[in-house]
Amino acid sequence: MNAWNGQSRLKIAVLIDVDGTLASAYRDGRRKLRPSALKVIKFLSSNAPVFLWSIAGKENGERLIEEFSELRPYIQGCWDKAEFPLDMVDYPYCIDDLDLDEAVLQCNHVILGYTWDGGDDPADLAEAARIIVEAIKAH
């Protein structure tokens, strides 16, 4: 993982929530990765740096990458939502399942239709990525 230290300016960043957006809640010490997550992250990372962020702390994103190592090449770093330096990014975009966090509201955001907790994988994550990439290409 090529960690960005938050010191240099970024033109664009895509921030993706972990719980309920990319992964289910833990059950019996395990969680599931949304089936479309890897494809969506690959697509986004081909257009901008992608970061995982979580209200539960950067460790939550780091654990997701440890659990699902196929994500590692496409993620630039993991952050606590409250600690990500949004002021160092000209155009921050985010995907989340909830719009309750102040940091989410400071970004150009796409809120998914519901919290994913396993089961069927509707196209909302892929649609959110498509919307963000269209906006990125407009810059």
C-alpha positions in Angstrom: 0.0 0.0 0.0 1.4 3.4 -1.0 0.3 5.4 2.0 -0.3 9.1 1.5 0.8 11.1 4.5 -1.6 13.9 4.1 1.1 16.5 3.7 1.2 17.0 0.0 -1.7 18.4 -2.0 -4.0 16.1 -4.0 -6.2 17.3 -6.8 -8.6 14.4 -6.4 -9.3 11.7 -3.9 -12.0 9.1 -3.6 -12.8 8.0 0.0 -14.8 4.8 0.5 -16.5 3.9 3.8 -15.8 0.4 5.0 -18.7 -1.0 7.1 -22.0 -1.3 5.3 -20.4 0.1 2.1 -17.7 -2.4 1.2 -18.1 -5.0 3.8 -20.7 -6.5 6.1 -20.6 -6.4 9.9 -18.5 -9.0 11.7 -20.3 -12.3 12.4 -18.4 -15.0 14.2 -15.2 -13.0 13.8 -15.5 -12.7 10.0 -17.1 -10.2 7.6 -17.9 -10.5 4.0 -16.6 -8.3 1.2 -19.3 -7.0 -1.1 -19.1 -9.0 -4.3 -18.7 -5.9 -6.5 -16.2 -4.2 -4.2 -13.0 -5.2 -5.9 -14.3 -4.4 -9.4 -15.5 -1.0 -8.2 -12.2 -0.2 -6.4 -10.2 -1.1 -9.5 -12.4 1.1 -11.6 -12.1 4.1 -9.3 -8.4 3.6 -8.7 -7.8 3.8 -12.5 -9.2 7.4 -12.3 -8.0 8.7 -8.9 -6.3 7.8 -5.7 -8.6 5.7 -3.5 -8.6 5.6 0.3 -10.6 3.7 2.8 -12.0 5.6 5.7 -14.0 4.7 8.7 -15.6 6.3 11.7 -14.2 3.2 13.5 -10.7 4.4 12.7 -8.0 3.7 10.1 -7.4 0.3 11.6 -10.8 -0.8 10.3 -9.7 -0.2 6.7 -6.3 -1.8 7.4 -8.0 -4.9 8.7 -10.2 -5.0 5.6 -7.1 -5.0 3.5 -5.5 -7.7 5.6 -8.7 -9.8 5.3 -9.1 -9.2 1.6 -5.5 -8.7 0.3 -6.7 -8.4 -3.3 -7.7 -4.9 -2.5 -4.2 -3.8 -1.5 -2.9 -2.8 -4.9 -5.7 -0.3 -5.4 -5.8 1.4 -2.0 -3.5 4.4 -1.3 -4.2 4.4 2.5 -6.6 4.1 5.3 -7.9 6.9 7.5 -10.2 7.7 10.4 -12.9 9.9 8.9 -12.3 12.6 11.4 -8.6 12.7 10.7 -8.5 12.7 6.9 -7.1 16.1 5.8 -9.9 17.1 3.4 -8.3 20.6 3.2 -5.4 19.0 1.3 -7.6 17.7 -1.5 -9.1 20.0 -4.1 -11.9 17.6 -5.1 -12.7 15.0 -2.4 -15.3 12.5 -3.4 -16.8 9.8 -1.2 -19.1 6.8 -1.2 -20.9 5.9 2.0 -24.0 4.1 3.2 -24.9 6.8 5.6 -24.8 10.6 5.5 -24.4 11.1 9.2 -20.7 11.9 9.4 -19.6 15.5 9.1 -16.6 14.5 6.9 -18.9 12.9 4.4 -21.0 16.0 4.1 -17.8 18.0 3.3 -17.1 15.9 0.2 -18.8 15.5 -3.1 -20.6 12.4 -1.9 -22.8 9.6 -3.1 -24.9 7.9 -0.5 -25.9 4.4 -1.2 -29.5 3.3 -1.0 -29.0 1.1 2.1 -26.4 -0.5 4.3 -25.0 -3.7 2.8 -24.8 -6.5 5.3 -24.3 -9.5 3.1 -26.7 -11.1 0.7 -27.7 -9.7 -2.7 -25.4 -7.0 -4.1 -27.4 -4.4 -5.9 -25.8 -2.2 -8.4 -25.7 0.9 -6.2 -22.0 0.7 -5.4 -21.1 0.4 -9.1 -23.5 3.3 -9.9 -22.0 5.5 -7.3 -18.5 4.8 -8.8 -19.8 5.6 -12.3 -21.2 9.0 -11.0 -17.9 9.8 -9.3 -15.8 8.9 -12.3 -18.0 11.1 -14.6 -17.5 14.0 -12.2 -13.7 13.4 -12.1 -13.5 13.4 -15.8 -15.3 16.7 -15.9 -12.3 18.4 -14.1 
